[in-house]
Amino acid sequence: MPVHVSIHDVSPAWSDEVEAALGLCASMNVRPALLVVPDFHGRAPLLADARFCARLRDLQAAGHEIYLHGFFHQSGEHYDPARTSSRLGWLFAQRVASGGEAEMSDVSPAEGRARVEEGERVLRQADLHIDGFVAPAWSMPTWLLPLLGERGYRFTEDHLRVYDPAARRARASVVLNWATRSPARLASTLAWCRIAKYARPFAPARIAIHPADMRYRVVRGEIERLLRWAAGDVVARGSDLFAWRRL
């Protein structure tokens, strides 16, 4: 089965770490998709960094896909019933599945639509073509997939599946990623990736690299080993996960 590689949280806030991740992928002849955040945590507006925007344009011209990745990549600190109806869902998305990063699970459908539209405006103003959308922390409230289909997106993903929203199709897929915000989370995700990769004969795999991964030698080593494990089956486009067949 195919393997797709992506770098999340692409932002001027993480420029050095993004370059390190790109270098690691390039050493394995892999062109990862780039998940671009228009204004990471409200402190790194993409359009304020012309050099970073130019770098992204060069990378897209070289074959890297660009995905819109939320807008702020950050949720509110407290549950607000005016923005999202399920307190339990909010707690799971923000406290279990992420460390307060599940942006799209923290907004109403109207606010979510506004953030998607504003994110599209920012990326297009940076002269970038948008190849897909991935919600921060893979948080996919029920209103998001229909919205992406309405707007013509051909690729998105969550923890369990990849989707073509415009064509209303989905495919099971295992995601391999690491959480470095605590030693316990790091240990559990290291174990998960070492086990979950054996699902690859049954479903496409995704290797998701986060900039903070580059700060940990053990994670860099794990990524390098996984990229070597995937050699020959890595696809450059997310949509290839639907069409790929071994000849």
GIWOGI-V574190 format. One record per residue. N is the residue number from 1. RES is the residue in three letters. SS is DSSP state (A for helix, B for strand, O for the rest). OMEGA is omega as a letter, one per 40 degrees, with the letter a starting at -180 (* if undefined). Layout:
N;RES;SS;OMEGA
N;RES;SS;OMEGA
This chain:
1;MET;O;a
2;PRO;O;i
3;VAL;B;i
4;HIS;B;a
5;VAL;B;i
6;SER;B;i
7;ILE;B;a
8;HIS;B;i
9;ASP;B;a
10;VAL;B;a
11;SER;O;i
12;PRO;A;i
13;ALA;A;a
14;TRP;A;a
15;SER;A;a
16;ASP;A;a
17;GLU;A;i
18;VAL;A;i
19;GLU;A;i
20;ALA;A;i
21;ALA;A;i
22;LEU;A;i
23;GLY;A;i
24;LEU;A;i
25;CYS;A;a
26;ALA;A;i
27;SER;A;i
28;MET;O;i
29;ASN;O;a
30;VAL;O;i
31;ARG;O;a
32;PRO;O;i
33;ALA;B;a
34;LEU;B;a
35;LEU;B;a
36;VAL;B;i
37;VAL;O;a
38;PRO;O;a
39;ASP;B;a
40;PHE;A;i
41;HIS;A;i
42;GLY;A;a
43;ARG;O;a
44;ALA;O;a
45;PRO;B;a
46;LEU;A;a
47;LEU;A;i
48;ALA;A;a
49;ASP;O;a
50;ALA;A;a
51;ARG;A;i
52;PHE;A;i
53;CYS;A;i
54;ALA;A;i
55;ARG;A;i
56;LEU;A;i
57;ARG;A;i
58;ASP;A;i
59;LEU;A;i
60;GLN;A;i
61;ALA;A;a
62;ALA;O;i
63;GLY;O;i
64;HIS;O;i
65;GLU;O;i
66;ILE;B;i
67;TYR;B;i
68;LEU;B;a
69;HIS;O;a
70;GLY;O;i
71;PHE;O;i
72;PHE;O;a
73;HIS;O;a
74;GLN;O;i
75;SER;O;i
76;GLY;O;a
77;GLU;O;a
78;HIS;O;i
79;TYR;O;i
80;ASP;O;a
81;PRO;O;i
82;ALA;O;a
83;ARG;O;i
84;THR;O;a
85;SER;O;a
86;SER;O;i
87;ARG;A;a
88;LEU;A;i
89;GLY;A;i
90;TRP;A;a
91;LEU;A;i
92;PHE;A;a
93;ALA;A;a
94;GLN;A;a
95;ARG;A;a
96;VAL;A;a
97;ALA;O;a
98;SER;O;i
99;GLY;O;a
100;GLY;O;a
101;GLU;O;a
102;ALA;O;a
103;GLU;A;a
104;MET;A;i
105;SER;A;a
106;ASP;A;a
107;VAL;O;i
108;SER;O;i
109;PRO;A;a
110;ALA;A;i
111;GLU;A;i
112;GLY;A;i
113;ARG;A;a
114;ALA;A;a
115;ARG;A;i
116;VAL;A;a
117;GLU;A;i
118;GLU;A;i
119;GLY;A;i
120;GLU;A;a
121;ARG;A;a
122;VAL;A;a
123;LEU;A;i
124;ARG;A;i
125;GLN;A;i
126;ALA;O;i
127;ASP;O;i
128;LEU;O;i
129;HIS;O;a
130;ILE;O;a
131;ASP;O;a
132;GLY;B;i
133;PHE;B;i
134;VAL;O;a
135;ALA;O;i
136;PRO;A;a
137;ALA;A;a
138;TRP;A;i
139;SER;O;a
140;MET;O;i
141;PRO;O;a
142;THR;A;a
143;TRP;A;a
144;LEU;A;a
145;LEU;A;i
146;PRO;A;i
147;LEU;A;a
148;LEU;A;i
149;GLY;A;i
150;GLU;A;a
151;ARG;O;i
152;GLY;O;i
153;TYR;O;a
154;ARG;O;i
155;PHE;O;i
156;THR;B;a
157;GLU;B;i
158;ASP;O;a
159;HIS;O;a
160;LEU;O;a
161;ARG;B;i
162;VAL;B;a
163;TYR;B;i
164;ASP;B;a
165;PRO;O;a
166;ALA;O;i
167;ALA;O;i
168;ARG;O;i
169;ARG;B;a
170;ALA;B;i
171;ARG;B;i
172;ALA;B;a
173;SER;B;i
174;VAL;B;i
175;VAL;B;a
176;LEU;B;i
177;ASN;B;a
178;TRP;O;i
179;ALA;O;a
180;THR;O;a
181;ARG;O;i
182;SER;O;i
183;PRO;A;a
184;ALA;A;i
185;ARG;A;i
186;LEU;A;a
187;ALA;A;a
188;SER;A;a
189;THR;A;i
190;LEU;A;i
191;ALA;A;a
192;TRP;A;a
193;CYS;A;a
194;ARG;A;i
195;ILE;A;a
196;ALA;A;a
197;LYS;A;a
198;TYR;A;i
199;ALA;A;a
200;ARG;O;i
201;PRO;O;a
202;PHE;O;a
203;ALA;O;i
204;PRO;B;i
205;ALA;B;i
206;ARG;B;i
207;ILE;B;a
208;ALA;B;a
209;ILE;B;i
210;HIS;B;a
211;PRO;A;a
212;ALA;A;i
213;ASP;A;a
214;MET;A;a
215;ARG;A;a
216;TYR;O;a
217;ARG;A;a
218;VAL;A;i
219;VAL;A;i
220;ARG;A;i
221;GLY;A;i
222;GLU;A;i
223;ILE;A;i
224;GLU;A;i
225;ARG;A;i
226;LEU;A;i
227;LEU;A;i
228;ARG;A;i
229;TRP;A;a
230;ALA;O;a
231;ALA;O;i
232;GLY;O;a
233;ASP;O;i
234;VAL;B;i
235;VAL;B;a
236;ALA;O;a
237;ARG;O;i
238;GLY;O;a
239;SER;O;i
240;ASP;A;i
241;LEU;A;i
242;PHE;A;a
243;ALA;A;a
244;TRP;O;i
245;ARG;O;i
246;ARG;O;a
247;LEU;O;*
